[in-house]
Structure formats: structure tokens, C-alpha cells
Amino acid sequence: MEEIDNLEECLSKLADWLENLDETFEKTMILAKINELVFWLQMYQDKEKQV
């Protein structure tokens, strides 16, 4: 699970970096995908903890 935590941290840093850029459609879409990926990573972690 440490790998997932590291990935979430990297995605968070990427999202923070993107926040400093000008507003564009692409930026919005990338941030949405980052949020979606983090959501699914957390769902996976929760599922693995239950097993």
C-alpha cells in the first residue's frame, strides 16, 4: 500500500503545480482525471484493508 500512498502524494503535487497555471480546458480535464484516479486508488485501498 506504500506505493499507492506515494502515487497519491505525487498526484497531489502535480495537481498543486497545475493550480498555478492559467485556466484552460486541458488543465480542468487533467485535474478532473487526477481527482478520479485518487478516488479509485482510495477505493482500492479500502477494499484491500477489508480483506
Order of alpha helices (4+ residues) and beta strands (2+ residues): alpha-alpha
